[in-house]
Each structure stands twice: as structure tokens, then as C-alpha cells.
Amino acid sequence: MISGIHSALSGLTAIQKKIESNANNVANINTDGYKKTRVTLQEQETQGVEAVVQQIQTPGPMVYEHTSLGDTLVEKSNVELGEELPSMMLSRRFFQANLKTVQIQDEVLGSLLDIKS
């Protein structure tokens, strides 16, 4: 029973890191040269989930911008809003599912303790 709560809590922590990564990417969508991060979820040995953060090094689009030195080629952010928003919506659902697992485990444990006493 406790292992179920532990698994769900590790899932909540991992999904939270994924949401933070998405939010950081969206916040830096207009930052020149910014490289987005991606979070992948991996199984832990103790029935849990671990979040692994990687920076994606693909170059962003190159555009000419007018500066004091004239027209200069500038690399923009490699973040695509069309990828980030669906990922955030999925992460939200994953978070809700893990939270519901914790709530159900709590109710079952409470009922078990009520029966025992």
C-alpha cells in the first residue's frame, strides 16, 4: 500500500519537473539563441519514476535583424509552441492521474485503519 503511494508521489515529482521544463521553454520562446529542454521519464529500481532533463541542441531559425552594426544574422530560440502546449496538456492529465492514485490509496488506507480499530 505504501509502495503505491511512493510510486504515485515519484510520478508527481517527475511530472512537476516536466511541467517546469515546458513553462521555462515557453517563457524563453523569444530569447535569441535559447535551447529548449526536454524531460524524459525513466523507471526507477524502487517502483518509481525519475525525470531526466536534456537540453536539445538543434539550432533555431536564423533571421536577419537590424543592429547598430547593420543587418546581422541572429539565431532564434528552437522552442516551438506547437510542441510545448500539447505536452503541457498531457502533463496536466498525467499529474491528475497520479494525484488521484494518491487520493485513492489514502482512502483505502483510512478504511483499513477504521476496520482495524
ZIZIVEN-V822848 format. One record per backbone hydrogen bond with DSSP energy under -1.0 kcal/mol. NH is the residue of the N-H (numbers start at 1). CO is the residue of the C=O. E is the energy in kcal/mol with one decimal. If there is no record, write none. Layout:
# ZIZIVEN-V822848
[[NH,CO,E] [NH,CO,E]]
This chain:
# ZIZIVEN-V822848
[[5,1,-1.5] [6,2,-2.6] [7,3,-2.6] [8,4,-2.2] [9,5,-2.6] [10,6,-2.4] [11,7,-2.0] [12,8,-2.4] [13,9,-2.3] [14,10,-2.3] [15,11,-2.7] [16,12,-2.2] [17,13,-1.8] [18,14,-1.7] [19,15,-2.6] [20,16,-2.5] [21,17,-2.0] [22,18,-2.2] [23,19,-2.6] [24,20,-2.4] [25,21,-2.4] [26,22,-2.5] [27,23,-2.3] [28,24,-1.3] [29,26,-1.4] [31,28,-1.6] [33,75,-1.0] [34,31,-1.8] [38,54,-3.1] [40,52,-2.6] [42,50,-2.9] [44,48,-2.5] [50,42,-3.2] [52,40,-2.9] [54,38,-2.9] [56,36,-3.0] [63,74,-2.5] [65,72,-2.9] [67,70,-2.6] [70,67,-1.6] [72,65,-3.0] [74,63,-3.4] [76,61,-3.0] [78,34,-1.8] [83,80,-1.6] [84,80,-1.8] [85,81,-2.2] [87,83,-1.4] [88,84,-2.3] [89,85,-2.1] [90,86,-2.3] [91,87,-2.3] [92,88,-2.0] [93,89,-1.7] [94,90,-2.5] [95,91,-2.6] [96,92,-2.3] [97,93,-2.3] [98,94,-2.3] [99,95,-2.4] [100,96,-2.3] [101,97,-1.7] [102,98,-1.9] [103,99,-2.2] [104,100,-2.6] [105,101,-2.4] [106,102,-2.3] [107,103,-2.2] [108,104,-2.7] [109,105,-2.6] [110,106,-2.4] [111,107,-2.6] [112,108,-2.5] [113,109,-2.2] [114,110,-2.1] [115,111,-2.3] [116,112,-2.2] [117,113,-1.7]]
